[in-house]
Amino acid sequence: MKIKYFPLLAMTTLFLGACMSGSSDSGTTEAPRVNYTAPTTNTNTNTMPPRTTAPSVVTPPASSNANNASVLRLSMHYSLLLGQAHLYNESGGVKGISLSQNASAGASSIKVYSTNGLVKQQLITYRGRNGQYYTAQIQSIQNKTLRLATPLKQAVAAGGNAWNFYNDGSHPNWVGSFAIADFAVRRLGYNRLNQGKHVLLGDSWFSQNSVFERLKNRLPRASISNKGNGGNTSKNLLSRFDADVRWQNPNYVWIMTGTNDYWQSINTATYKSNMRQLINKVRSIGATPIVFDSSVGPLNYGSDVKTRLSRTYVTAMDQLISEY
């Protein structure tokens, strides 16, 4: 596709660099990141041009979510992320969404003081009255009411208890990362995870530390080591497994990858092969793999190639998990 204006080319360059961080085997680097310390910052890091087609609410295909003793699966793509990527016109960074009224569990809408910076089908994070973080998708915006695609899983108190999810097109913000950690604990069970030695092996979704910090808070009896490395693909995780994981003799190894694979156009067969090898490496040292599905690839200048590729990774994981 031809780029009509030079500024768009510069903006594209910034965006494509967003999922790379630090040093990696692929030799890529990540653009500077801002560390947020409060959920009230409203920083717009939008770098994507307008879509050529409107997004639609995603209905996930039937898939295997088996969590047997040998491999634990976290279906992040369709469950936590609801199949929704970052949208080109949503606010980046951390944007607080303040509720004007209490919302009960099972409610299909929330009333807010302001809808500025919010867009239809955007993914948001909310904090339930139980102190845990969840996600929801905005189905529509009517005056100061956000209609949700799925009902609230927990009651939400009035005040600053909701935020946007994505920091940018390739990363969650720190509140979104807390939602990832809480999602994992709910799915796999507190008693199962709150013990033993854990290693987080992944890309910048781990290296930005918020998932790690939340898991340490939620699992005080577990020993957790963070070996996230921004810019890593599934191949990179394989290449550094022995150096970063094996010597730690862990009970659990968490695997988070996919974002850099689809940005580097890694084909599905290669991704699946790499994931199989990673799972087998973890099992060979007597540990249990905890495997996240890929994140959702965003539209890129109107093209859904990255989105479709990320969904094939999920299908590949369905097939792979059925082997164990």
C-alpha positions in Angstrom: 0.0 0.0 0.0 1.4 3.4 -0.9 1.8 5.9 1.9 0.5 9.3 0.9 2.1 11.4 3.5 5.6 11.2 5.0 4.3 11.7 8.6 2.3 8.5 8.4 5.5 6.7 7.4 7.3 8.0 10.5 4.3 7.1 12.7 4.3 3.5 11.2 7.9 3.1 12.0 7.3 4.1 15.7 4.4 1.6 15.9 6.2 -1.4 14.4 9.0 -0.8 16.9 6.6 -0.9 19.8 6.7 -4.6 20.4 10.5 -4.8 20.6 12.4 -4.2 23.8 16.0 -4.6 25.0 18.3 -7.0 23.3 17.1 -10.2 21.7 18.4 -12.9 19.3 16.6 -11.1 16.4 18.6 -7.9 17.0 15.6 -5.7 17.5 15.0 -2.9 20.0 11.9 -1.4 21.5 10.9 2.2 21.5 11.2 4.0 24.9 8.5 3.1 27.4 6.8 5.2 30.0 6.2 3.5 33.4 2.9 4.5 34.8 2.3 4.7 38.5 -1.3 5.7 38.7 -4.5 4.7 36.8 -5.4 8.4 36.0 -2.8 9.2 33.3 -4.4 9.8 29.9 -1.6 9.6 27.4 -2.6 9.0 23.8 0.1 6.9 22.1 -2.1 6.4 19.0 0.2 5.7 16.0 -2.1 3.8 13.7 -4.0 5.4 10.7 -7.8 5.0 10.2 -9.1 1.6 9.4 -10.6 0.9 6.1 -13.2 -1.4 7.6 -15.1 -1.3 10.8 -14.3 -4.0 13.4 -16.9 -6.5 14.5 -17.6 -8.3 17.8 -15.7 -11.5 17.7 -17.3 -14.9 18.4 -14.6 -17.4 19.3 -14.6 -20.8 17.6 -15.1 -23.9 19.6 -11.7 -24.8 21.1 -10.0 -27.1 23.6 -9.4 -25.6 26.9 -8.2 -28.7 28.6 -6.0 -28.1 31.6 -4.6 -31.5 32.4 -1.7 -32.2 34.7 1.0 -32.1 31.9 0.1 -28.8 30.2 -1.9 -25.9 31.5 -3.6 -23.7 28.9 -4.6 -20.1 29.4 -6.9 -19.1 26.5 -6.1 -15.4 26.7 -6.9 -14.6 23.0 -10.6 -15.2 23.1 -11.3 -15.3 26.9 -9.5 -12.4 28.5 -8.9 -10.3 25.4 -12.3 -11.3 23.9 -10.7 -11.5 20.5 -10.2 -7.7 20.5 -7.0 -6.0 19.6 -6.0 -2.4 20.2 -8.0 0.0 18.1 -6.3 2.8 16.1 -8.3 5.6 17.6 -8.5 4.5 21.3 -6.5 6.3 23.9 -3.1 4.7 24.8 -1.2 4.8 28.0 -3.5 4.5 31.1 -6.8 6.2 30.9 -9.0 6.2 34.0 -12.8 5.6 33.6 -14.7 6.8 36.6 -18.1 5.2 37.3 -20.9 7.6 38.4 -23.0 4.7 39.9 -22.4 1.3 41.4 -22.7 -1.5 38.9 -23.9 -5.0 40.0 -22.5 -8.3 38.9 -24.3 -9.4 35.7 -25.0 -5.8 34.6 -24.7 -5.2 30.9 -23.8 -1.5 31.1 -22.0 0.9 33.4 -22.6 4.6 33.9 -19.6 6.9 33.8 -18.8 10.6 34.3 -17.1 10.9 30.9 -16.8 8.9 27.7 -14.0 11.1 26.2 -11.3 9.0 24.6 -13.4 5.8 24.6 -14.5 4.1 21.4 -16.9 1.4 20.4 -15.5 -2.2 20.7 -12.6 -1.1 22.8 -11.3 -3.5 25.5 -11.4 -2.1 29.0 -10.3 -3.3 32.4 -12.4 -3.0 35.6 -11.7 -3.8 39.3 -14.4 -5.9 41.0 -15.4 -5.4 44.6 -13.4 -8.5 45.3 -10.2 -6.5 44.4 -9.5 -8.6 41.2 -9.2 -7.2 37.7 -11.4 -8.3 34.8 -11.9 -7.2 31.2 -15.0 -6.1 29.2 -15.6 -4.8 25.7 -17.6 -1.7 24.9 -20.4 -2.7 22.6 -21.8 0.8 22.2 -21.7 4.3 23.9 -24.9 6.1 24.6 -24.5 9.5 26.3 -22.6 8.6 29.5 -23.5 4.9 29.5 -21.2 2.2 28.2 -23.1 -0.9 26.9 -21.0 -4.0 27.3 -20.7 -7.0 25.0 -20.7 -9.4 28.0 -22.1 -8.9 31.5 -19.9 -7.8 34.4 -18.4 -10.8 36.2 -18.1 -8.9 39.5 -19.9 -5.9 41.0 -18.0 -2.6 40.5 -18.1 0.3 42.9 -18.7 3.9 41.8 -15.5 5.9 41.4 -12.2 5.2 39.6 -12.5 1.4 39.1 -12.1 1.1 35.3 -9.5 1.8 32.7 -8.5 1.2 29.1 -6.6 -2.1 28.6 -4.0 -1.4 25.9 -0.9 0.8 26.4 -0.4 0.7 22.6 -0.9 -1.5 19.6 1.4 -4.3 20.9 1.2 -4.1 24.7 -1.3 -4.0 27.6 -0.9 -1.2 30.2 -0.1 -2.0 33.8 -3.8 -2.4 34.7 -4.3 -4.7 31.7 -1.3 -6.7 32.9 -2.9 -7.0 36.4 -6.0 -8.4 34.6 -3.8 -11.0 32.9 -2.3 -12.2 36.1 -5.7 -12.3 37.9 -7.2 -14.2 34.9 -4.4 -16.8 35.2 -4.9 -17.3 38.9 -8.7 -17.6 38.6 -8.4 -20.1 35.7 -5.7 -22.4 37.2 -6.6 -22.1 40.8 -5.0 -20.2 43.7 -4.1 -23.3 45.7 -2.4 -25.0 42.7 -0.3 -21.9 41.9 0.5 -20.6 45.4 3.5 -22.9 45.9 6.7 -24.0 44.3 9.1 -22.3 41.9 7.7 -20.5 38.9 9.6 -19.0 35.9 8.0 -16.5 33.5 9.5 -17.1 30.1 8.2 -14.7 27.4 8.4 -11.4 25.6 7.6 -7.8 26.6 4.2 -8.8 28.0 6.3 -10.3 30.8 9.4 -8.1 30.7 7.4 -5.0 31.5 7.1 -6.5 35.0 3.4 -5.8 35.8 2.3 -9.4 35.4 5.2 -10.5 37.5 4.5 -7.9 40.2 0.8 -8.9 40.4 1.6 -12.6 40.5 4.0 -12.0 43.4 1.3 -10.2 45.2 -1.4 -12.8 44.5 0.9 -15.9 45.2 3.0 -15.0 48.3 4.0 -18.6 48.9 5.4 -19.2 45.4 8.9 -18.2 44.3 8.6 -16.4 41.0 11.4 -15.5 38.5 10.8 -13.2 35.6 12.7 -14.1 32.4 10.7 -12.0 30.0 12.6 -10.4 27.2 11.0 -7.8 24.9 11.1 -8.5 21.2 11.4 -12.3 21.6 9.6 -14.7 19.4 8.9 -18.4 20.1 12.2 -19.2 18.5 14.0 -16.9 20.8 12.4 -18.5 23.9 13.7 -21.9 22.6 17.2 -20.6 22.1 17.6 -19.3 25.7 15.6 -21.9 27.5 18.6 -23.7 29.0 20.4 -20.5 30.0 17.3 -18.9 31.6 15.1 -21.7 32.8 16.7 -25.2 33.1 19.2 -24.3 35.9 16.4 -22.9 38.1 14.8 -26.3 38.4 11.2 -24.9 38.4 7.9 -26.5 39.1 6.1 -24.3 36.6 7.2 -22.5 33.5 4.9 -19.8 32.1 5.2 -19.3 28.3 4.0 -16.0 26.8 4.8 -15.5 23.1 3.0 -14.8 19.8 3.1 -11.0 19.5 6.5 -10.8 17.9 5.9 -13.9 15.9 2.9 -12.4 14.0 4.7 -9.0 13.6 7.6 -10.9 12.1 5.1 -12.9 9.9 6.2 -16.3 11.4 4.1 -18.9 9.7 1.7 -21.0 11.8 3.5 -24.3 11.2 6.7 -22.8 12.5 5.0 -21.2 15.5 3.3 -24.6 16.3 6.6 -26.5 16.1 8.4 -24.0 18.3 5.6 -24.2 20.9 5.7 -28.0 20.8 9.4 -27.9 21.5 9.0 -25.4 24.3 6.4 -27.5 26.0 8.5 -30.6 25.6 11.5 -28.9 27.0 9.6 -27.8 30.1 8.2 -31.3 30.6 11.7 -32.8 30.2 12.9 -31.0 33.3 9.9 -32.2 35.3 8.1 -28.9 35.3 4.5 -28.1 34.2 4.1 -25.7 31.2 1.6 -22.9 31.6 0.9 -21.7 28.1 -0.8 -18.4 27.1 -2.6 -18.2 23.8 -1.2 -15.5 21.5 -2.3 -11.9 21.9 -4.6 -10.4 19.2 -2.9 -9.0 16.1 -4.2 -5.5 15.3 -5.3 -4.2 11.9 -2.3 -2.6 10.2 -3.3 0.1 7.8 -6.6 -1.5 7.1 -5.1 -5.0 6.6 -6.3 -7.8 8.9 -3.3 -10.1 8.0 -1.8 -9.8 11.5 -5.2 -10.4 13.1 -5.9 -13.5 11.1 -2.4 -14.9 11.6 -2.7 -14.5 15.4 -6.0 -16.4 15.3 -4.3 -19.3 13.4 -1.8 -19.5 16.3 -4.8 -20.1 18.7 -6.0 -22.9 16.4 -2.5 -24.3 16.4 -2.6 -24.3 20.2 -5.9 -26.1 20.2 -4.4 -28.8 18.0 -1.2 -29.0 20.1 -2.9 -29.2 23.5 -4.9 -32.2 22.2 -1.7 -34.1 21.8 -1.0 -34.1 25.5 
